[in-house]
Amino acid sequence: MPPARRGWHFNGIEIAKARSCAAELRVLSVDGVHLSANGTRFGEDCSVLIREPSILITDDDPGFRETLCGVLAPQGFRTLLAADGEEALQIVRHEVVHLLLLDMHMPRLTGLETLRQVKQFKALLPCILISGDADEALRQQARRAQAFSVLTKPVSHRHITRVVRMALRRSYNWLPQG
């Protein structure tokens, strides 16, 4: 008789040991793809299988939102847009979002306030804060709020793409297709 297992396992992997898997997921295995109760797809190593990562771009400047959309969408990212923190919170609650980009200075809720609220119900969602005046005090506050990174405007297309890919890789073990 095999030894009793404690905790959630599949293919010999304890889910609690995998960062991308939330505790107490119910997992169904079909042809090497594992589905949780919420529809998240996991690979055999418990990494989340994402074909087209969804990125929510939140900025009160429509030109900056559209520019980031124009940079990220052609690279295979699904982009969602929000004009302020309140709208971002609604989208995160109702849509599949894999990464959140937040401008710091917005009406209604700042990027940091939005990040803190998001982390209350989506603790593992990687969030990148973008600010034109990112000083050390803001960076410390963002770290305490569990931001993945703080970028300073103006930010190059290459740099933001690199940080987005790094956040997705670390959070979901995601690698671009092709």
C-alpha positions as CSV (number, residue, x, y, z in Angstrom):
1,M,0.0,0.0,0.0
2,P,1.5,3.4,-1.0
3,P,2.2,5.9,1.8
4,A,-0.6,8.4,2.6
5,R,-0.1,11.8,1.0
6,R,-0.8,15.0,2.8
7,G,-2.0,18.1,1.0
8,W,-2.9,18.4,-2.7
9,H,-0.8,16.5,-5.2
10,F,-0.9,15.6,-8.8
11,N,1.8,13.9,-10.8
12,G,3.8,13.7,-7.6
13,I,4.0,17.5,-7.2
14,E,2.7,19.1,-4.1
15,I,0.7,22.1,-5.1
16,A,1.6,24.1,-2.0
17,K,5.2,24.1,-3.2
18,A,4.4,25.8,-6.5
19,R,4.2,29.6,-6.2
20,S,1.7,30.0,-9.1
21,C,-0.8,27.6,-7.5
22,A,-3.1,28.9,-4.9
23,A,-3.7,26.8,-1.8
24,E,-6.5,24.3,-1.9
25,L,-7.1,24.2,-5.6
26,R,-9.2,21.3,-6.9
27,V,-7.3,20.0,-9.9
28,L,-8.5,17.7,-12.7
29,S,-5.9,16.1,-15.0
30,V,-6.8,15.6,-18.6
31,D,-4.1,14.6,-21.1
32,G,-1.2,16.2,-19.1
33,V,-3.1,19.5,-18.7
34,H,-4.4,20.2,-15.2
35,L,-7.5,22.3,-14.7
36,S,-8.4,24.0,-11.4
37,A,-11.9,24.7,-10.2
38,N,-11.6,28.2,-11.5
39,G,-10.5,27.1,-15.0
40,T,-6.8,27.9,-14.6
41,R,-4.7,25.6,-16.7
42,F,-1.5,24.1,-15.2
43,G,1.3,22.2,-16.8
44,E,2.9,19.2,-15.3
45,D,5.3,21.3,-13.2
46,C,2.3,23.2,-11.8
47,S,3.1,26.3,-14.0
48,V,0.2,28.2,-15.3
49,L,-0.3,27.6,-19.0
50,I,-1.0,30.9,-20.7
51,R,-1.1,31.3,-24.4
52,E,-2.0,35.0,-24.6
53,P,-1.3,36.8,-21.3
54,S,-3.7,39.5,-20.5
55,I,-2.2,42.8,-19.5
56,L,-4.3,45.6,-17.9
57,I,-2.9,49.0,-18.8
58,T,-4.1,51.7,-16.3
59,D,-3.3,55.3,-17.0
60,D,-5.4,58.5,-17.1
61,D,-3.5,59.6,-20.2
62,P,-5.2,58.0,-23.2
63,G,-2.2,58.6,-25.4
64,F,0.1,56.7,-23.0
65,R,-2.4,53.9,-22.7
66,E,-2.7,53.5,-26.5
67,T,1.1,53.7,-26.9
68,L,1.6,50.8,-24.5
69,C,-1.2,48.9,-26.1
70,G,0.5,49.4,-29.5
71,V,3.8,48.1,-28.0
72,L,2.4,45.1,-26.2
73,A,-0.5,43.8,-28.4
74,P,1.7,43.0,-31.5
75,Q,3.9,40.9,-29.3
76,G,1.0,38.5,-28.5
77,F,-0.3,40.1,-25.3
78,R,-4.1,40.6,-24.9
79,T,-4.4,44.2,-23.7
80,L,-7.2,45.7,-21.5
81,L,-7.4,49.4,-20.8
82,A,-8.5,51.4,-17.8
83,A,-8.6,55.2,-17.3
84,D,-8.2,55.1,-13.5
85,G,-7.8,52.9,-10.5
86,E,-11.5,52.4,-9.9
87,E,-12.0,51.1,-13.5
88,A,-8.9,48.9,-13.1
89,L,-10.4,47.3,-9.9
90,Q,-13.6,46.5,-11.7
91,I,-11.8,44.9,-14.6
92,V,-9.5,42.8,-12.4
93,R,-12.6,41.5,-10.5
94,H,-14.4,40.5,-13.7
95,E,-11.8,39.7,-16.3
96,V,-8.8,37.4,-16.5
97,V,-5.8,39.6,-15.9
98,H,-2.3,38.2,-15.7
99,L,-0.4,41.5,-15.2
100,L,-1.4,45.0,-14.1
101,L,0.5,48.1,-15.3
102,L,-0.4,51.2,-13.2
103,D,0.4,54.8,-13.6
104,M,1.1,56.3,-10.2
105,H,-0.7,59.7,-10.5
106,M,-4.4,59.2,-11.5
107,P,-7.6,60.7,-10.3
108,R,-9.9,58.9,-7.8
109,L,-7.2,56.3,-6.8
110,T,-3.4,56.5,-7.3
111,G,-1.6,53.6,-8.8
112,L,-0.3,52.7,-5.3
113,E,-3.7,52.8,-3.7
114,T,-5.1,50.6,-6.6
115,L,-2.2,48.2,-6.2
116,R,-2.9,47.8,-2.5
117,Q,-6.6,47.1,-3.1
118,V,-5.9,44.6,-5.9
119,K,-3.5,42.7,-3.6
120,Q,-6.3,42.2,-1.1
121,F,-8.2,39.9,-3.5
122,K,-5.5,38.9,-6.0
123,A,-2.4,38.6,-3.9
124,L,-0.3,36.9,-6.6
125,L,-1.1,39.2,-9.5
126,P,2.1,40.9,-10.6
127,C,1.7,44.7,-10.7
128,I,4.1,47.2,-12.2
129,L,3.9,50.8,-11.1
130,I,4.9,53.5,-13.6
131,S,5.7,57.1,-12.4
132,G,7.3,60.3,-13.8
133,D,8.7,61.0,-10.3
134,A,9.7,57.6,-8.9
135,D,11.8,58.5,-5.9
136,E,13.2,56.2,-3.3
137,A,10.3,56.8,-0.9
138,L,7.8,55.7,-3.6
139,R,9.9,52.6,-4.5
140,Q,10.0,51.6,-0.8
141,Q,6.2,52.0,-0.5
142,A,5.7,50.0,-3.7
143,R,7.9,47.2,-2.4
144,R,6.0,47.1,0.8
145,A,2.8,46.9,-1.3
146,Q,4.3,43.9,-3.2
147,A,4.7,45.7,-6.6
148,F,6.8,43.6,-9.0
149,S,8.7,46.7,-10.2
150,V,8.6,50.5,-10.4
151,L,9.4,52.1,-13.7
152,T,10.2,55.7,-14.3
153,K,8.6,57.7,-17.2
154,P,9.7,58.1,-19.9
155,V,10.2,54.3,-20.2
156,S,11.5,52.8,-23.4
157,H,9.5,50.2,-25.3
158,R,12.3,47.7,-24.9
159,H,12.6,48.2,-21.1
160,I,8.8,47.9,-20.4
161,T,8.6,44.8,-22.6
162,R,11.6,43.2,-20.8
163,V,10.1,43.9,-17.3
164,V,6.6,42.7,-18.4
165,R,8.1,39.4,-19.7
166,M,10.2,39.0,-16.6
167,A,7.1,39.5,-14.4
168,L,5.1,36.9,-16.4
169,R,8.0,34.4,-16.3
170,R,8.5,34.7,-12.6
171,S,4.9,34.7,-11.7
172,Y,3.6,32.0,-14.1
173,N,6.7,30.4,-15.5
174,W,5.5,31.8,-18.8
175,L,7.7,31.8,-21.9
176,P,6.8,33.5,-25.2
177,Q,5.6,31.3,-28.0
178,G,7.8,30.9,-31.1
